[in-house]
């Protein structure tokens, strides 16, 4: 492999950094990010890193790579002249693989130099909720389940079919086991997860054979899940564009329904709810295709959401949580939402 370095001033914008990463990938190579420990700038008190940035490519493609980089506006320099000072956020953004930045266009970077893309993985839309973003996302997926606890029924005007029950009998053993664990954690305790699983696999009224402590708030919570009618022993698969109304139900019923959908629905799940419980975190962590709209501070603390969108003044911020030197850090992109730019 041959190393090619670029001038530090060529990496000031997100657009330039993305071009460099894509160039390395398309040339069957990779990115060089050689950075120092933290440095404190005396004048500004800013934390920076010294770094040399470039790409490595197969020897046979070195000349082609230099030509492409120059054509894209990069100045190719020696390793010595590549050394520059960079904010930590720049180093972290360079370390994100280009395939992890692919997604749906949701806006224009505030600098105006590139589109901002949202990977539909695990996304938390936190704080002031603007429904234009999740409604815009509906056009990119054929399988979407919208779970709502706030009475927002706009998806039904867009051709969604309202469902009243989530079939359990066609779920995998793993999915049923995880759902049993969640229900147990929400109600009578995870130690009863196996009893709950057996009750879901049995016949007759749901959970009627579960041996539970007599009385108390936990037993009432289990009864609430049963009486909500959202979980059914029926066979069947959820697919297409469907809407589940969980408005007016308590936390156990809502979280159980969310867990059941996440464990059984193959497409994008949009959850419009402030209801939250930590038992659902392992379920979130094991799948992609989740957009959760919430104002609950507990949801914001969940590291399972790789991407977060928040409104800040006249613009929005898309942030990604990344592992950097053994810590969870945040890379932020400020953008103007796409719906402000009519075609």
VENWOUR-V878022 format. One record per backbone hydrogen bond with DSSP energy under -1.0 kcal/mol. NH is the residue of the N-H (numbers start at 1). CO is the residue of the C=O. If there is no record, write none. Layout:
NH&CO ; NH&CO
//
This chain:
2&57 ; 4&55 ; 6&53 ; 7&75 ; 10&7 ; 11&8 ; 17&13 ; 18&14 ; 19&15 ; 20&16 ; 21&17 ; 22&18 ; 23&19 ; 24&20 ; 25&21 ; 26&22 ; 27&23 ; 28&25 ; 29&24 ; 30&56 ; 32&54 ; 34&52 ; 36&50 ; 39&48 ; 41&46 ; 45&41 ; 48&39 ; 49&86 ; 51&84 ; 52&34 ; 54&32 ; 55&4 ; 56&30 ; 57&2 ; 61&58 ; 62&59 ; 65&61 ; 66&62 ; 67&63 ; 68&64 ; 69&65 ; 70&66 ; 71&67 ; 72&68 ; 73&70 ; 74&69 ; 77&5 ; 84&51 ; 86&49 ; 91&87 ; 92&88 ; 93&89 ; 94&90 ; 95&91 ; 100&97 ; 101&98 ; 104&118 ; 106&116 ; 107&116 ; 108&336 ; 109&114 ; 110&334 ; 112&109 ; 116&107 ; 118&104 ; 121&119 ; 123&290 ; 124&307 ; 125&292 ; 126&309 ; 127&294 ; 133&130 ; 135&131 ; 136&132 ; 137&133 ; 139&136 ; 140&137 ; 144&240 ; 145&268 ; 146&242 ; 147&270 ; 148&244 ; 149&272 ; 156&153 ; 157&154 ; 158&155 ; 160&155 ; 161&241 ; 163&243 ; 166&230 ; 168&232 ; 169&234 ; 171&168 ; 176&172 ; 177&173 ; 178&174 ; 179&175 ; 180&176 ; 181&177 ; 182&178 ; 183&179 ; 184&180 ; 185&181 ; 186&182 ; 187&183 ; 189&184 ; 192&189 ; 193&190 ; 196&192 ; 197&193 ; 198&194 ; 199&195 ; 200&196 ; 201&197 ; 202&198 ; 208&205 ; 210&207 ; 220&216 ; 221&217 ; 222&218 ; 223&219 ; 224&220 ; 225&221 ; 226&222 ; 227&223 ; 228&224 ; 232&166 ; 242&144 ; 243&161 ; 244&146 ; 246&148 ; 249&246 ; 254&250 ; 255&251 ; 256&252 ; 257&253 ; 258&254 ; 259&255 ; 260&256 ; 261&257 ; 262&258 ; 263&259 ; 265&261 ; 268&143 ; 269&289 ; 270&145 ; 271&291 ; 272&147 ; 273&293 ; 280&277 ; 281&278 ; 284&280 ; 285&281 ; 287&284 ; 290&121 ; 291&269 ; 292&123 ; 293&271 ; 294&125 ; 299&296 ; 300&296 ; 302&299 ; 307&122 ; 308&319 ; 309&124 ; 310&317 ; 312&315 ; 315&312 ; 316&335 ; 317&310 ; 318&333 ; 319&308 ; 320&331 ; 321&306 ; 322&329 ; 324&327 ; 327&324 ; 329&322 ; 331&320 ; 333&318 ; 335&316 ; 336&108 ; 338&106 ; 340&337 ; 341&338
//
